[in-house]
Amino acid sequence: MELTVKYRGQEKKINIQKEKIKAEDILKALGLSSEYAFVVKNGEVIGENEEVSPEDQIKVINAISGG
Amino acid sequence: MSKLRKGARCQICKTKGETKKAVVYLPHHRLSLCKEHYIQWFEKRVEKTIKEFKMFSKKDKVLVAVSGGKDSLALWNALVKLGYDADGFYIDLGIDDYSQQSKELAQQFAQRVGRPLHIVSLKEELAPIPEVDRITNKPACSSCGAIKRYYMNREAKKLGYSIIATGHNLDDEVAVLFGNTLHWNIHYLKKQYPVLMEEKGFIRKVKPLCKITEKEAALYTVFNEIEYIEYECPFSEGASSIEYKELLSKLEEQHPGTKLQFYTGFLKKMYPLLQEKTEESQPTVCKLCGEPSFTDICSVCKLKEKLSKSGNVSVNH
């Protein structure tokens, strides 16, 4: 299944070979850990086990910053 | 278990006989919370940290160093909500779109909380960071940090504030502590404390988010619908602090609470030992600008001279 996610101000397409996709699958596909990243679905923060579909507006927040 | 359990309910709601769905799990506190109780938890933790380290009181005028990022905006929001007298201070670093966008977000937020935002532009005061980076051989973050500390201190004094509050979070502090320990950088370890008291021209600097993780700060801004700059400063790419943070997050995943324990353990056990028998150099004043400095000529005036020699700025102390 292909999903479009907003990540660090840019739109990214990710492909996950699963029928049911969970927030944790999105984090994994982007190489992120739930220790510092999370998923926002249709404006609401969701847990790692929650499912998402291509119709949802998905944003991924990576909290790590440098400097 | 470091993830939110499927179907988990908010633990605070539960004590009140309600069954609201939890949206956040804090592994090192073993807490599952709904949005409202998360916001409450965050603000209580900030207030508790302010009191624990005697950072400031509601009578003090606090200047929050605002970058347009999640941490400083979360801090400013929490301080205003907690009833502190906190205004904002933004330094326009002159880093193209990054500075333009972060300035707009800081201004937008100042309007939202109805507090003044004081702005200093490096283009007018010194030179934009990209120019500074061209004439120095230090990492950009190092020069930028020294410049920011100089103008923050100078402007806070000019504007009549007694405290500077920065958005440094637990991950920032742990990454710095880790780096300083790896290199046994005793001089910096001696100064790593969430409160740096005022002395000879320096005003008090505090870090009220020092026990809040980066993810916790990001969650707080999202829950409060605070818009912040989400992408990285182009000069921070490859910064060692990011590497350390990723490394430490792997440890934290396996052993929740490691970061907080490492940091608070240092503050309680190691920091006091480092304060004994030290012959630290005392701050004096810069011969050129009169601002506090540990050397005869401060780092910003040295930079001004370098910039002047390279034809980028006229020396104006």
Chai-1 contact restraints between the chains, C-beta under 6 A:
chainA,res_idxA,chainB,res_idxB,connection_type,confidence,min_distance_angstrom,max_distance_angstrom,comment,restraint_id
A,R8,B,E230,contact,1.0,0.0,6.0,A-B,restraint_1
A,R8,B,Y231,contact,1.0,0.0,6.0,A-B,restraint_2
A,G9,B,E230,contact,1.0,0.0,6.0,A-B,restraint_3
A,G9,B,Y231,contact,1.0,0.0,6.0,A-B,restraint_4
A,S33,B,S249,contact,1.0,0.0,6.0,A-B,restraint_5
A,S34,B,K3,contact,1.0,0.0,6.0,A-B,restraint_6
A,E35,B,S249,contact,1.0,0.0,6.0,A-B,restraint_7
A,E35,B,E252,contact,1.0,0.0,6.0,A-B,restraint_8
A,E35,B,E253,contact,1.0,0.0,6.0,A-B,restraint_9
A,Y36,B,K215,contact,1.0,0.0,6.0,A-B,restraint_10
A,Y36,B,S249,contact,1.0,0.0,6.0,A-B,restraint_11
A,V45,B,V23,contact,1.0,0.0,6.0,A-B,restraint_12
A,V45,B,V222,contact,1.0,0.0,6.0,A-B,restraint_13
A,G47,B,L4,contact,1.0,0.0,6.0,A-B,restraint_14
A,E48,B,K3,contact,1.0,0.0,6.0,A-B,restraint_15
A,N49,B,K6,contact,1.0,0.0,6.0,A-B,restraint_16
A,I61,B,A218,contact,1.0,0.0,6.0,A-B,restraint_17
A,A63,B,E214,contact,1.0,0.0,6.0,A-B,restraint_18
A,A63,B,K215,contact,1.0,0.0,6.0,A-B,restraint_19
A,A63,B,A218,contact,1.0,0.0,6.0,A-B,restraint_20
A,I64,B,K245,contact,1.0,0.0,6.0,A-B,restraint_21
A,G66,B,S236,contact,1.0,0.0,6.0,A-B,restraint_22
A,G66,B,A239,contact,1.0,0.0,6.0,A-B,restraint_23
A,G66,B,S241,contact,1.0,0.0,6.0,A-B,restraint_24
A,G66,B,I242,contact,1.0,0.0,6.0,A-B,restraint_25
A,G67,B,C141,contact,1.0,0.0,6.0,A-B,restraint_26
A,G67,B,C233,contact,1.0,0.0,6.0,A-B,restraint_27
A,G67,B,S236,contact,1.0,0.0,6.0,A-B,restraint_28
